[in-house]
Amino acid sequence: MEKSIKRYWPVFVLPTMVAFVIGFIVPFVEGIYLSFCEFTTIKDAEFVGVKNYIAAFQDANFLGAFKFTTVFAIVTLIFVNVLAFLVALALTQNLKGKDIFRTVFFMPNLIGGIVLGYVWQLIFDAIFQKFDTALKLDETLGFWGLVILVCWQQVGYMMIIYIAGLQAIPVDIMEAAMIDGATKTQRLFKITIPNMMPAITICTFLTITNSFKLFDQNLALTGGEPLHKTEMVALNIYDTFYGRVGFEGIGQAKAVVFFIVVVAIGLLQLKVTQEKEVQQ
C-alpha cells in the first residue's frame, strides 16, 4: 500500500495543486498587486503605491461599514452559538421526534442568502407597515433584521456540530460525576462545556468569519440602507469596485485590508479557544 502511494501520489496531488495555484494563488497575488494600482482592466494597471490604501481609510462609509460589521459579528457570535448549543442540548435528550426537529432546524442553511434576504424583507416589511415604517428606513431595524436572518439560517448548522461534540463526551465521565452527586448545572459547566471546547472552537470560528464575510443577505435584505448605515464591509467593497468608475484600485485595496483583518481575527479566536480545550 505504501509503495503504491509513493508511486502514484503525483497523479492525485498534482492536478489539485495545479488547480489551487491557478484558481487561488495566482489571482490572490495579482489582487494584492492591483491594490497598489489604478486600473479599469488588468491590462491598463498603473502602479500608484499606497494611494489606494490612503483613499480607502479616508472613506467614511468604509470605516462605518467596518464598525457596523464588527458589532454585528459580536452580536451574532453570541446569539448563534448560545441558541445552537441550547438546541443541541435539547435534541440530545430522550425526545420523541428529535431527528425530525434536527432536520427542520438545519433546513434554513440549505437556502441561498439572496432568497433568504428577499423573503425576510417581505416578512419584516409586512410587520413594520402597521407601524408606518420599513426595514430600510431605520438603521436599528435593519441591524436586528440581519441578526434575526443570520440566526435563523446558521443556528441549525452550528447545532449539528454541537450535537457531534455532545455525543463525543465520554459517558463514564458523566456517570462518575452523577455518582459523586454533581448537579445538572455543575455537570454542564464543569464537564459538558469544557469537553465541548473543540466544537465551540469550530463554531465560533465559522460564526465570526461568516459574519464578517456576509454579503448576499446584506444585499438582499437592506442593501446598506438607509444611507449606507447598514452596509457591511463586503457590500461596501462590492459597491466601490463595481459601482464607482475609477475606484477599482480603491475597492481592491479595501478587499486586501478586509482579508488581513478577517484572517487576524480568525487566528486570534482559534488561539484563544484552543488553549481552553480539554485533552482527553
Buried (B, 14 or more C-beta within 10 A) or exposed (E): EEEEEEEEEEEEEEEEEEEEEEEEEEEEEEBBEBBBBBBEEEEEBEEEEEBBBEBBEEBEBBBBBBEBBBEBBEBBBEBBBEBBBEBBBEBBEEEEEBEEBBEEBBEBBEEEBBEBBBBBBEBBBEEBEEEEEBBBEBBEBBBBBBBBBBBBBBBBBBBBBBBBBBEEBEEEBBEEBEEEEBEEEEBEEEBBBEBBBBBBBBBBBBBBBBBBBBBBBBBBBBBBBBEBBBBBBBBBBBBBBEEEEEBBBBBBBBBBBBBEBBEEBBEEBBEEBEEEBEEE
